[in-house]
């Protein structure tokens, strides 16, 4: 089945804060992006289990829209350890088109705007693709631990004001 937003037709995504009316589309995007890892991990990845209405109400969720459709989701917020990217999800048909990069760049700018000089995130140890991707874009591994029921690798990136 052809996705309505083929790579060549994808317009640069617009990133906006999610609203209550986006809950179903946000959840669908996250599940589609992460369900491929369920078998590898042995259970649903943590992003699939988020309380999306609560996260949206807390103003933690941002979406990437293209041609009126949600093509990516970002969950980010401040913690006692800094500015945290909880989830970056991209419609599987559009992975590799720059949507995830746009969301990560947005998160970095948001962290700077809020006064942070770094940003951090984690990935499951079984999501080996991320262990190649994050270091390639400037994230440095700083910790591995069992956290929230998952084996995780934590990464941090120093930010530079432009």
DSSP file (Angstrom, degrees, kcal/mol; ACC not computed):
  #  RESIDUE AA STRUCTURE BP1 BP2  ACC     N-H-->O    O-->H-N    N-H-->O    O-->H-N    TCO  KAPPA ALPHA  PHI   PSI    X-CA   Y-CA   Z-CA
    1    1 A X              0   0    0      0, 0.0     2,-0.4     0, 0.0     0, 0.0   0.000 360.0 360.0 360.0 132.0    0.0    0.0    0.0
    2    2 A X        -     0   0    0      1,-0.0     2,-0.2     2,-0.0     4,-0.0  -0.639 360.0-127.5 -82.2 132.9    1.3    3.4   -1.0
    3    3 A X        -     0   0    0     -2,-0.4     3,-0.3     1,-0.1    -1,-0.0  -0.578  17.0-126.1 -76.1 140.3    1.5    6.0    1.8
    4    4 A X  S    S+     0   0    0      1,-0.3     2,-0.6    -2,-0.2    -1,-0.1   0.721 105.2  55.3 -62.7 -19.6   -0.2    9.3    0.9
    5    5 A X  S    S-     0   0    0      5,-0.0    -1,-0.3     3,-0.0     5,-0.1  -0.621  79.3-174.3-113.0  72.0    3.0   11.2    1.7
    6    6 A X    >>  -     0   0    0     -2,-0.6     3,-1.6    -3,-0.3     4,-0.9  -0.257  40.6-102.0 -62.1 155.0    5.6    9.5   -0.4
    7    7 A X  G >4 S+     0   0    0      1,-0.3     3,-0.9     2,-0.2    -1,-0.1   0.859 122.1  50.2 -47.2 -45.4    9.1   10.7    0.1
    8    8 A X  G 34 S+     0   0    0      1,-0.2    -1,-0.3     3,-0.0    -2,-0.1   0.736 113.7  45.5 -71.6 -20.4    9.1   12.9   -3.0
    9    9 A X  G <4 S+     0   0    0     -3,-1.6     2,-0.4     2,-0.1    -1,-0.2   0.452  82.0 120.2 -99.7  -1.8    5.9   14.6   -2.0
   10   10 A X    <<  -     0   0    0     -4,-0.9     2,-0.2    -3,-0.9     3,-0.1  -0.479  52.1-151.0 -69.1 121.1    6.7   15.2    1.6
   11   11 A X        -     0   0    0     -2,-0.4     3,-0.1     1,-0.1    -2,-0.1  -0.603  40.1 -79.8 -86.1 155.2    6.6   18.9    2.4
   12   12 A X        -     0   0    0     -2,-0.2    -1,-0.1     1,-0.1    53,-0.1  -0.327  61.0-111.5 -54.1 125.8    8.9   20.2    5.2
   13   13 A X        -     0   0    0     53,-0.1     2,-0.5     1,-0.1    53,-0.2  -0.289  19.7-137.7 -66.8 145.4    7.0   19.3    8.3
   14   14 A X  E     -A   65   0A   0     51,-2.9    51,-2.9    -3,-0.1     2,-0.5  -0.885  17.8-145.6 -97.8 130.4    5.5   22.0   10.5
   15   15 A X  E     +A   64   0A   0     -2,-0.5     2,-0.3    49,-0.2    49,-0.2  -0.864  29.0 158.8-103.4 128.2    6.1   21.4   14.2
   16   16 A X  E     -A   63   0A   0     47,-2.3    47,-3.3    -2,-0.5     2,-0.2  -0.955  46.1 -88.9-142.2 160.1    3.4   22.4   16.6
   17   17 A X  E     -A   62   0A   0     -2,-0.3    45,-0.3    45,-0.2     2,-0.1  -0.477  49.4-114.3 -68.7 139.4    2.3   21.6   20.1
   18   18 A X        -     0   0    0     43,-2.6     2,-0.3    -2,-0.2    43,-0.2  -0.419  29.2-155.1 -73.8 149.9   -0.2   18.7   20.3
   19   19 A X    >   -     0   0    0     -2,-0.1     3,-2.4     1,-0.0     4,-0.3  -0.753  35.1 -95.7-118.9 169.8   -3.7   19.4   21.4
   20   20 A X  G >  S+     0   0    0      1,-0.3     3,-1.3    -2,-0.3     4,-0.2   0.814 122.7  62.0 -55.7 -32.2   -6.3   17.1   23.0
   21   21 A X  G 3  S+     0   0    0      1,-0.2    -1,-0.3     2,-0.1     4,-0.3   0.624  97.4  60.0 -71.5 -10.7   -7.9   16.5   19.5
   22   22 A X  G <> S+     0   0    0     -3,-2.4     4,-2.9     1,-0.2     5,-0.3   0.483  73.1 102.9 -91.7  -4.5   -4.5   14.9   18.4
   23   23 A X  H <> S+     0   0    0     -3,-1.3     4,-2.6    -4,-0.3     5,-0.2   0.884  81.7  44.1 -51.4 -51.7   -4.5   12.1   21.0
   24   24 A X  H  > S+     0   0    0     -4,-0.2     4,-2.4     1,-0.2    -1,-0.2   0.913 116.4  46.1 -63.8 -42.8   -5.5    9.3   18.7
   25   25 A X  H  > S+     0   0    0     -4,-0.3     4,-2.2     2,-0.2    -1,-0.2   0.878 112.7  51.1 -68.1 -37.1   -3.2   10.3   15.8
   26   26 A X  H  X S+     0   0    0     -4,-2.9     4,-2.4     2,-0.2     5,-0.2   0.951 112.3  45.9 -62.4 -49.9   -0.3   10.8   18.2
   27   27 A X  H  X S+     0   0    0     -4,-2.6     4,-2.7    -5,-0.3     5,-0.2   0.914 112.2  51.4 -60.8 -43.6   -0.8    7.4   19.7
   28   28 A X  H  X S+     0   0    0     -4,-2.4     4,-2.4    -5,-0.2    -1,-0.2   0.895 110.6  48.7 -61.8 -40.9   -1.2    5.7   16.3
   29   29 A X  H  X S+     0   0    0     -4,-2.2     4,-2.2     2,-0.2    -1,-0.2   0.927 113.2  46.5 -65.3 -45.5    2.1    7.3   15.1
   30   30 A X  H  X S+     0   0    0     -4,-2.4     4,-2.0     2,-0.2     5,-0.2   0.929 113.7  47.9 -64.4 -45.3    4.0    6.3   18.1
   31   31 A X  H  X S+     0   0    0     -4,-2.7     4,-2.5     1,-0.2    -1,-0.2   0.933 112.2  49.3 -62.4 -45.1    2.7    2.7   18.0
   32   32 A X  H  < S+     0   0    0     -4,-2.4     4,-0.4    -5,-0.2    -1,-0.2   0.894 113.0  48.0 -60.3 -39.7    3.4    2.4   14.3
   33   33 A X  H  < S+     0   0    0     -4,-2.2    -1,-0.2    -5,-0.2    -2,-0.2   0.837 123.5  29.6 -70.5 -33.2    7.0    3.7   14.8
   34   34 A X  H >< S+     0   0    0     -4,-2.0     3,-2.1    -5,-0.2     4,-0.4   0.606  91.9  88.2-106.3 -13.9    7.8    1.4   17.8
   35   35 A X  G >< S+     0   0    0     -4,-2.5     3,-1.3     1,-0.3     4,-0.5   0.788  79.3  68.6 -62.5 -25.3    5.8   -1.8   17.3
   36   36 A X  G 3  S+     0   0    0     -4,-0.4     4,-0.4     1,-0.3    -1,-0.3   0.752  97.8  53.5 -62.0 -22.6    8.6   -3.3   15.2
   37   37 A X  G <> S+     0   0    0     -3,-2.1     4,-2.7     1,-0.2     5,-0.3   0.569  82.8  89.3 -89.0  -9.5   10.7   -3.5   18.3
   38   38 A X  H <>>S+     0   0    0     -3,-1.3     4,-2.6    -4,-0.4     5,-0.8   0.916  90.8  43.4 -57.4 -47.6    8.1   -5.4   20.5
   39   39 A X  H  45S+     0   0    0     -4,-0.5    -1,-0.2    -3,-0.2    -2,-0.1   0.912 114.4  50.7 -65.3 -41.6    9.4   -8.8   19.4
   40   40 A X  H  45S+     0   0    0     -4,-0.4    -2,-0.2     1,-0.2    -1,-0.2   0.896 118.9  36.6 -63.6 -41.0   13.0   -7.9   19.8
   41   41 A X  H  <5S-     0   0    0     -4,-2.7    -1,-0.2     2,-0.2    -2,-0.2   0.797 106.5-124.6 -82.8 -29.9   12.6   -6.4   23.3
   42   42 A X  T  <5S+     0   0    0     -4,-2.6     2,-0.3    -5,-0.3    -3,-0.2   0.472  84.9  38.7  96.5   3.2   10.0   -9.0   24.4
   43   43 A X  S   <S-     0   0    0     -5,-0.8    -2,-0.2    -6,-0.3    -1,-0.2  -0.950 105.9 -63.4-168.1 166.5    7.4   -6.5   25.3
   44   44 A X        -     0   0    0     -2,-0.3    -9,-0.1    -3,-0.1     5,-0.1  -0.362  59.9-107.9 -61.6 135.7    6.0   -3.2   24.0
   45   45 A X    >   -     0   0    0    -11,-0.3     3,-1.6     1,-0.1     4,-0.5  -0.292  33.4-106.4 -59.6 150.4    8.7   -0.4   24.1
   46   46 A X  G >  S+     0   0    0      1,-0.3     3,-1.9     2,-0.2     4,-0.3   0.833 115.5  62.0 -52.0 -41.7    8.1    2.2   26.7
   47   47 A X  G >  S+     0   0    0      1,-0.3     3,-1.1     2,-0.2    -1,-0.3   0.826  97.4  59.6 -58.4 -28.6    6.9    5.0   24.3
   48   48 A X  G <  S+     0   0    0     -3,-1.6    -1,-0.3     1,-0.2    -2,-0.2   0.706 103.8  52.6 -69.3 -18.5    4.0    2.8   23.3
   49   49 A X  G <  S+     0   0    0     -3,-1.9    -1,-0.2    -4,-0.5    -2,-0.2   0.359  79.5 126.7-101.0   3.8    2.8    2.7   26.9
   50   50 A X    <   -     0   0    0     -3,-1.1     2,-1.4    -4,-0.3     3,-0.1  -0.246  69.4-118.1 -62.2 150.0    2.7    6.5   27.5
   51   51 A X     >  -     0   0    0      1,-0.2     4,-2.6     2,-0.1     5,-0.2  -0.729  35.9-172.9 -85.5  88.3   -0.5    8.1   28.8
   52   52 A X  H  > S+     0   0    0     -2,-1.4     4,-2.6     1,-0.2     5,-0.3   0.865  77.1  52.1 -60.8 -42.1   -0.9   10.3   25.7
   53   53 A X  H  > S+     0   0    0      1,-0.2     4,-2.4     2,-0.2    -1,-0.2   0.931 114.0  45.0 -59.0 -42.1   -3.8   12.4   27.0
   54   54 A X  H  > S+     0   0    0      2,-0.2     4,-2.1     1,-0.2    -2,-0.2   0.905 112.9  50.1 -67.5 -41.0   -1.9   13.2   30.2
   55   55 A X  H  <>S+     0   0    0     -4,-2.6     5,-2.5     2,-0.2     6,-0.5   0.896 113.1  46.7 -64.7 -39.5    1.4   14.0   28.3
   56   56 A X  H ><5S+     0   0    0     -4,-2.6     3,-1.5    -5,-0.2    -2,-0.2   0.921 111.5  50.9 -67.4 -43.0   -0.5   16.3   25.9
   57   57 A X  H 3<5S+     0   0    0     -4,-2.4    -2,-0.2     1,-0.3    -1,-0.2   0.862 107.2  54.0 -62.2 -34.9   -2.3   18.0   28.8
   58   58 A X  T 3<5S-     0   0    0     -4,-2.1    -1,-0.3    -5,-0.2    -2,-0.2   0.476 116.1-118.9 -77.5  -1.6    1.1   18.5   30.5
   59   59 A X  T < 5S+     0   0    0     -3,-1.5    -3,-0.2    -4,-0.2    -2,-0.1   0.859  78.8 123.8  66.0  39.0    2.3   20.2   27.3
   60   60 A X      < +     0   0    0     -5,-2.5    16,-2.6    -6,-0.1     2,-0.4   0.524  49.6  84.6 -99.4 -10.9    5.0   17.6   26.7
   61   61 A X  E     + B   0  75A   0     -6,-0.5   -43,-2.6    14,-0.2     2,-0.3  -0.822  47.4 175.5-110.7 132.1    4.0   16.5   23.2
   62   62 A X  E     -AB  17  74A   0     12,-2.9    12,-2.9    -2,-0.4     2,-0.4  -0.939  14.3-152.1-126.0 149.4    4.8   18.2   19.9
   63   63 A X  E     -AB  16  73A   0    -47,-3.3   -47,-2.3    -2,-0.3     2,-0.6  -0.920  11.5-138.6-125.7 151.1    3.9   16.9   16.5
   64   64 A X  E     -AB  15  72A   0      8,-2.5     7,-3.1    -2,-0.4     8,-1.3  -0.937  27.0-168.2-103.6 125.3    5.3   17.2   13.0
   65   65 A X  E     +AB  14  70A   0    -51,-2.9   -51,-2.9    -2,-0.6     2,-0.4  -0.916  11.8 178.9-116.7 142.1    2.7   17.7   10.4
   66   66 A X  E >  S- B   0  69A   0      3,-2.4     3,-1.9    -2,-0.4   -53,-0.1  -0.981  74.9  -9.2-141.4 129.1    3.0   17.5    6.6
   67   67 A X  T 3  S-     0   0    0     -2,-0.4     3,-0.1     1,-0.3    -1,-0.1   0.858 130.5 -54.7  51.4  38.5    0.1   18.0    4.2
   68   68 A X  T 3  S+     0   0    0      1,-0.2     2,-0.4     0, 0.0    -1,-0.3   0.520 116.0 109.2  79.1   5.7   -2.3   18.0    7.1
   69   69 A X  E <  S-B   66   0A   0     -3,-1.9    -3,-2.4   -44,-0.0     2,-0.6  -0.907  73.9-115.5-118.0 144.9   -1.2   14.7    8.5
   70   70 A X  E     +B   65   0A   0     -2,-0.4    -5,-0.2    -5,-0.2     3,-0.1  -0.660  39.6 165.1 -75.2 119.7    0.8   13.8   11.6
   71   71 A X  E     +     0   0A   0     -7,-3.1    20,-2.4    -2,-0.6     2,-0.3   0.469  60.9  18.9-114.6  -7.9    4.1   12.3   10.4
   72   72 A X  E     -BC  64  90A   0     -8,-1.3    -8,-2.5    18,-0.2     2,-0.4  -0.990  58.0-151.6-161.6 156.7    6.1   12.5   13.7
   73   73 A X  E     -BC  63  89A   0     16,-2.8    16,-2.8    -2,-0.3     2,-0.4  -0.995   5.8-168.9-136.3 138.2    5.8   12.9   17.4
   74   74 A X  E     -BC  62  88A   0    -12,-2.9   -12,-2.9    -2,-0.4     2,-0.5  -0.997   2.4-168.8-126.6 128.7    8.1   14.4   20.0
   75   75 A X  E     +BC  61  87A   0     12,-2.4    11,-2.3    -2,-0.4    12,-1.7  -0.983  25.2 156.0-116.1 120.4    7.7   14.0   23.8
   76   76 A X  E     + C   0  85A   0    -16,-2.6     2,-0.3    -2,-0.5     9,-0.2  -0.984   6.2 150.4-144.9 150.1   10.1   16.3   25.7
   77   77 A X  E     - C   0  84A   0      7,-2.2     7,-3.2    -2,-0.3     2,-0.3  -0.984  43.2 -86.7-169.8 169.6   10.2   17.9   29.1
   78   78 A X  E     + C   0  83A   0     -2,-0.3     2,-0.2     5,-0.2     5,-0.2  -0.668  41.6 175.4 -88.2 140.8   12.4   19.2   31.9
   79   79 A X  E >   - C   0  82A   0      3,-3.1     3,-1.1    -2,-0.3     0, 0.0  -0.759  50.3 -93.2-130.3 178.9   13.6   16.9   34.6
   80   80 A X  T 3  S+     0   0    0     -2,-0.2     3,-0.1     1,-0.2    -2,-0.0   0.701 127.3  51.2 -68.0 -17.4   16.0   17.3   37.6
   81   81 A X  T 3  S-     0   0    0      1,-0.3     2,-0.3    39,-0.0    -1,-0.2   0.438 122.8 -91.5 -98.7  -1.3   18.8   16.0   35.3
   82   82 A X  E <  S-C   79   0A   0     -3,-1.1    -3,-3.1     2,-0.0     2,-0.6  -0.925  72.2 -14.6 132.9-156.8   18.1   18.5   32.5
   83   83 A X  E     -Cd  78 119A   0     35,-0.5    37,-2.6    -2,-0.3     2,-0.4  -0.801  67.0-158.5 -93.0 122.1   16.0   18.7   29.3
   84   84 A X  E     -Cd  77 120A   0     -7,-3.2    -7,-2.2    -2,-0.6     2,-0.8  -0.856  20.1-153.8-113.7 131.4   14.8   15.2   28.3
   85   85 A X  E     +Cd  76 121A   0     35,-2.8    37,-0.6    -2,-0.4    -9,-0.2  -0.906  19.7 175.5 -96.2 108.3   13.7   13.8   25.0
   86   86 A X  E     +     0   0A   0    -11,-2.3     2,-0.4    -2,-0.8   -10,-0.2   0.893  62.4   9.1 -79.8 -43.2   11.4   11.0   26.0
   87   87 A X  E     -C   75   0A   0    -12,-1.7   -12,-2.4   -40,-0.0     2,-0.4  -0.996  46.6-177.8-147.0 134.4   10.2    9.9   22.6
   88   88 A X  E     +C   74   0A   0     -2,-0.4     2,-0.4   -14,-0.2   -14,-0.2  -0.971  22.8 174.4-126.2 115.9   10.9   10.6   18.9
   89   89 A X  E     -C   73   0A   0    -16,-2.8   -16,-2.8    -2,-0.4     2,-0.4  -0.979   9.8-174.4-127.0 135.3    8.5    8.7   16.6
   90   90 A X  E     -C   72   0A   0     -2,-0.4   -18,-0.2   -18,-0.2     5,-0.2  -0.988  40.9 -96.6-128.8 137.6    8.2    8.9   12.9
   91   91 A X    >   -     0   0    0    -20,-2.4     3,-2.4    -2,-0.4     4,-0.4  -0.277  38.6-126.8 -46.7 126.7    5.7    7.3   10.6
   92   92 A X  G >  S+     0   0    0      1,-0.3     3,-0.8     2,-0.2    -1,-0.2   0.799 107.8  58.1 -54.9 -31.6    7.5    4.1    9.4
   93   93 A X  G 3  S+     0   0    0      1,-0.2    -1,-0.3     3,-0.0   -86,-0.2   0.673 111.9  42.2 -70.7 -15.8    6.8    5.0    5.8
   94   94 A X  G X  S+     0   0    0     -3,-2.4     3,-1.5   -23,-0.1     5,-0.5   0.287  79.0 128.4-116.7   8.5    8.6    8.3    6.2
   95   95 A X  T <  S+     0   0    0     -3,-0.8    -3,-0.0    -4,-0.4    -4,-0.0  -0.445  73.4  30.5 -65.3 138.9   11.6    7.3    8.3
   96   96 A X  T 3  S+     0   0    0     -2,-0.1    -1,-0.3   -89,-0.0    -4,-0.0   0.512  92.0 100.8  89.7   6.5   14.8    8.6    6.7
   97   97 A X  S <  S-     0   0    0     -3,-1.5    -2,-0.1     0, 0.0    -3,-0.0   0.433 102.0 -96.7-102.4  -0.7   13.1   11.6    5.2
   98   98 A X  S  > S+     0   0    0     -4,-0.1     4,-2.3   -86,-0.1     5,-0.2   0.389  92.8 115.5 103.3  -3.5   14.3   14.2    7.8
   99   99 A X  H  > S+     0   0    0     -5,-0.5     4,-2.1     2,-0.2     5,-0.2   0.947  81.0  45.2 -64.6 -47.6   11.2   14.2   10.0
  100  100 A X  H  > S+     0   0    0      1,-0.2     4,-2.6     2,-0.2    -1,-0.2   0.898 112.4  51.9 -62.1 -40.9   13.1   12.8   13.0
  101  101 A X  H  > S+     0   0    0      1,-0.2     4,-2.6     2,-0.2    -1,-0.2   0.909 108.6  51.2 -62.1 -42.1   16.0   15.2   12.4
  102  102 A X  H  X S+     0   0    0     -4,-2.3     4,-2.1     2,-0.2    -1,-0.2   0.898 110.8  48.6 -62.6 -40.4   13.5   18.1   12.3
  103  103 A X  H  X S+     0   0    0     -4,-2.1     4,-2.4     2,-0.2    -2,-0.2   0.911 111.9  48.5 -66.5 -42.0   12.0   17.0   15.6
  104  104 A X  H  X S+     0   0    0     -4,-2.6     4,-2.3     2,-0.2    -2,-0.2   0.906 111.5  49.8 -64.9 -41.1   15.4   16.6   17.3
  105  105 A X  H  X S+     0   0    0     -4,-2.6     4,-2.2     2,-0.2    -1,-0.2   0.894 109.9  51.6 -64.1 -39.1   16.5   20.0   16.1
  106  106 A X  H  X S+     0   0    0     -4,-2.1     4,-2.5    -5,-0.2    -2,-0.2   0.934 109.5  49.9 -60.7 -46.3   13.3   21.5   17.4
  107  107 A X  H  X S+     0   0    0     -4,-2.4     4,-2.5     1,-0.2    -2,-0.2   0.898 109.7  51.1 -60.8 -41.1   14.0   19.8   20.8
  108  108 A X  H  X S+     0   0    0     -4,-2.3     4,-2.2     2,-0.2    -1,-0.2   0.914 111.6  46.8 -63.6 -42.2   17.5   21.2   20.9
  109  109 A X  H  X S+     0   0    0     -4,-2.2     4,-2.6     2,-0.2    -2,-0.2   0.884 111.4  51.9 -66.5 -37.7   16.3   24.7   20.1
  110  110 A X  H  X S+     0   0    0     -4,-2.5     4,-1.6     2,-0.2    -2,-0.2   0.908 108.6  50.9 -64.4 -42.0   13.6   24.4   22.8
  111  111 A X  H  <>S+     0   0    0     -4,-2.5     5,-2.8     2,-0.2    -2,-0.2   0.926 111.8  47.2 -61.5 -44.7   16.2   23.3   25.4
  112  112 A X  H ><5S+     0   0    0     -4,-2.2     3,-1.9     1,-0.2    -2,-0.2   0.919 108.9  54.5 -61.4 -43.4   18.3   26.3   24.5
  113  113 A X  H 3<5S+     0   0    0     -4,-2.6    -1,-0.2     1,-0.3    -2,-0.2   0.823 108.0  50.4 -59.9 -31.7   15.3   28.6   24.7
  114  114 A X  T 3<5S-     0   0    0     -4,-1.6    -1,-0.3    -3,-0.2    -2,-0.2   0.353 126.8 -99.4 -90.8   5.2   14.7   27.3   28.2
  115  115 A X  T < 5S+     0   0    0     -3,-1.9     2,-0.3     1,-0.3    -3,-0.2   0.595  75.8 137.4  94.0  11.8   18.2   27.9   29.3
  116  116 A X      < -     0   0    0     -5,-2.8    -1,-0.3    -6,-0.2    -2,-0.1  -0.686  39.7-162.4 -92.5 145.7   19.8   24.4   29.0
  117  117 A X  S    S+     0   0    0     -2,-0.3    42,-3.2    41,-0.0     2,-0.3   0.350  76.8  29.4-105.8   4.0   23.2   23.8   27.5
  118  118 A X  E     - E   0 158A   0     40,-0.3   -35,-0.5    -7,-0.1     2,-0.3  -0.962  63.3-150.8-151.5 169.0   22.6   20.1   26.9
  119  119 A X  E     -dE  83 157A   0     38,-2.0    38,-2.7    -2,-0.3     2,-0.3  -0.982  13.8-160.2-140.6 149.1   19.9   17.7   26.1
  120  120 A X  E     +dE  84 156A   0    -37,-2.6   -35,-2.8    -2,-0.3     2,-0.3  -0.932  14.0 162.9-135.7 161.0   19.6   14.0   27.0
  121  121 A X  E     -dE  85 155A   0     34,-2.2    34,-3.0    -2,-0.3     2,-0.3  -0.933  19.8-138.4-157.0 173.6   17.7   10.9   25.9
  122  122 A X  E     - E   0 154A   0    -37,-0.6     2,-0.3    -2,-0.3    32,-0.2  -0.959   8.2-163.7-140.3 162.5   17.8    7.2   26.2
  123  123 A X  E     - E   0 153A   0     30,-2.1    30,-2.9    -2,-0.3     2,-0.2  -0.961  33.7 -96.8-139.6 157.4   17.2    4.2   24.0
  124  124 A X  E >   - E   0 152A   0     -2,-0.3     3,-2.1    28,-0.2    28,-0.3  -0.520  31.9-124.9 -72.4 141.2   16.6    0.5   24.7
  125  125 A X  T 3  S+     0   0    0     26,-2.3    -1,-0.1     1,-0.3    27,-0.1   0.767 111.3  57.9 -59.8 -24.1   19.8   -1.6   24.4
  126  126 A X  T 3  S+     0   0    0     25,-0.3     2,-1.4     1,-0.2    -1,-0.3   0.514  83.2  83.7 -86.3  -4.0   18.0   -3.8   21.8
  127  127 A X    X>  +     0   0    0     -3,-2.1     3,-1.3     1,-0.2     4,-0.7  -0.578  58.5 168.2 -92.6  70.6   17.3   -0.8   19.5
  128  128 A X  H 3>  +     0   0    0     -2,-1.4     4,-0.6     1,-0.3     3,-0.5   0.742  63.4  67.9 -62.8 -27.0   20.8   -1.2   18.1
  129  129 A X  H >> S+     0   0    0      1,-0.2     4,-2.3    -3,-0.2     3,-1.1   0.886  98.0  53.7 -59.1 -38.5   20.1    1.2   15.2
  130  130 A X  H <> S+     0   0    0     -3,-1.3     4,-2.4     1,-0.3     5,-0.4   0.791  97.2  64.6 -68.3 -27.2   19.9    4.1   17.7
  131  131 A X  H 3< S+     0   0    0     -4,-0.7    -1,-0.3    -3,-0.5     4,-0.2   0.680 111.6  37.1 -71.0 -16.1   23.3    3.2   19.1
  132  132 A X  H <X S+     0   0    0     -3,-1.1     4,-1.3    -4,-0.6    -2,-0.2   0.802 118.6  49.3 -93.8 -43.8   24.7    4.1   15.7
  133  133 A X  H  X S+     0   0    0     -4,-2.3     4,-1.1     2,-0.2     3,-0.2   0.944 106.2  51.0 -66.1 -52.9   22.5    7.0   14.9
  134  134 A X  H ><>S+     0   0    0     -4,-2.4     5,-2.4     1,-0.2     3,-0.9   0.912 110.5  47.4 -60.6 -46.4   22.7    9.1   18.1
  135  135 A X  H >45S+     0   0    0     -5,-0.4     3,-1.6     1,-0.2    -1,-0.2   0.879 106.3  60.8 -60.4 -34.1   26.5    9.2   18.3
  136  136 A X  H 3<5S+     0   0    0     -4,-1.3    -1,-0.2     1,-0.3    -2,-0.2   0.796 107.0  45.4 -62.1 -27.9   26.6   10.2   14.6
  137  137 A X  T <<5S-     0   0    0     -4,-1.1    -1,-0.3    -3,-0.9    -2,-0.2   0.137 132.5 -84.4-106.6  20.8   24.6   13.3   15.4
  138  138 A X  T < 5S+     0   0    0     -3,-1.6    20,-0.4     1,-0.3     2,-0.3   0.480  81.4 135.8 101.8   2.9   26.6   14.4   18.5
  139  139 A X      < -     0   0    0     -5,-2.4     2,-0.5    -6,-0.2    -1,-0.3  -0.671  38.1-153.5 -86.7 141.1   25.1   12.4   21.4
  140  140 A X  E     -F  156   0A   0     16,-3.0    16,-2.0    -2,-0.3     2,-0.1  -0.955  17.1-122.0-118.2 127.6   27.6   10.8   23.8
  141  141 A X  E     +F  155   0A   0     -2,-0.5    14,-0.3    14,-0.2     3,-0.1  -0.444  37.9 162.7 -65.2 134.5   26.7    7.7   25.8
  142  142 A X  E     +     0   0A   0     12,-2.6     2,-0.3     1,-0.4    13,-0.2   0.489  56.8  16.4-130.4 -10.0   27.1    8.4   29.5
  143  143 A X  E     -F  154   0A   0     11,-1.2    11,-3.4     2,-0.0     2,-0.4  -0.970  45.5-161.9-164.3 146.6   25.2    5.6   31.3
  144  144 A X  E     +F  153   0A   0     -2,-0.3     2,-0.3     9,-0.2     9,-0.2  -1.000  33.5 142.5-126.9 132.4   23.7    2.2   30.9
  145  145 A X  E     -F  152   0A   0      7,-2.0     7,-2.7    -2,-0.4     2,-0.6  -0.992  55.9-100.0-162.3 160.4   21.2    1.0   33.5
  146  146 A X  E     +F  151   0A   0     -2,-0.3     2,-0.4     5,-0.2     5,-0.2  -0.793  54.3 167.5 -83.3 119.3   18.0   -1.0   34.0
  147  147 A X  E >   -F  150   0A   0      3,-3.2     3,-1.4    -2,-0.6    -2,-0.1  -0.991  55.9  -7.1-143.8 126.5   15.3    1.8   34.3
  148  148 A X  T 3  S-     0   0    0     -2,-0.4     3,-0.1     1,-0.3    -1,-0.1   0.773 129.6 -51.7  62.2  26.8   11.6    1.6   34.3
  149  149 A X  T 3  S+     0   0    0      1,-0.3     2,-0.3  -103,-0.0    -1,-0.3   0.546 121.1  94.4  89.0   7.2   11.6   -2.1   33.4
  150  150 A X  E <  S- F   0 147A   0     -3,-1.4    -3,-3.2    -5,-0.1     2,-0.7  -0.961  77.2-118.7-133.8 148.5   13.9   -1.7   30.4
  151  151 A X  E     - F   0 146A   0     -2,-0.3   -26,-2.3    -5,-0.2   -25,-0.3  -0.788  49.7-175.6 -81.6 119.2   17.7   -2.0   29.8
  152  152 A X  E     -EF 124 145A   0     -7,-2.7    -7,-2.0    -2,-0.7     2,-0.5  -0.865  30.3-149.3-126.6 152.7   18.5    1.5   28.6
  153  153 A X  E     -EF 123 144A   0    -30,-2.9   -30,-2.1    -2,-0.3     2,-0.4  -0.982  21.6-148.6-115.6 128.4   21.5    3.5   27.3
  154  154 A X  E     -EF 122 143A   0    -11,-3.4   -12,-2.6    -2,-0.5   -11,-1.2  -0.820  14.4-173.3-102.8 138.1   21.5    7.2   28.1
  155  155 A X  E     -EF 121 141A   0    -34,-3.0   -34,-2.2    -2,-0.4     2,-0.3  -0.932   6.0-164.2-127.6 149.3   23.0    9.8   25.8
  156  156 A X  E     -EF 120 140A   0    -16,-2.0   -16,-3.0    -2,-0.3     2,-0.4  -0.984   2.8-160.1-133.0 146.1   23.7   13.5   26.2
  157  157 A X  E     -E  119   0A   0    -38,-2.7   -38,-2.0    -2,-0.3     2,-0.3  -0.994  16.9-133.6-128.1 128.6   24.4   16.2   23.6
  158  158 A X  E     -E  118   0A   0     -2,-0.4     2,-0.3   -20,-0.4   -40,-0.3  -0.612  27.3-141.5 -75.1 137.7   26.1   19.5   24.4
  159  159 A X        -     0   0    0    -42,-3.2     2,-0.5    -2,-0.3    -1,-0.0  -0.767   8.5-153.4-106.8 149.1   24.2   22.3   22.7
  160  160 A X        -     0   0    0     -2,-0.3     2,-0.2     2,-0.0   -48,-0.1  -0.979  20.3-124.1-121.9 126.8   25.6   25.4   21.0
  161  161 A X              0   0    0     -2,-0.5   -52,-0.0     1,-0.1   -44,-0.0  -0.477 360.0 360.0 -67.4 137.4   23.7   28.7   20.7
  162  162 A X              0   0    0     -2,-0.2    -1,-0.1     0, 0.0    -2,-0.0   0.432 360.0 360.0 -99.7 360.0   23.5   29.8   17.1
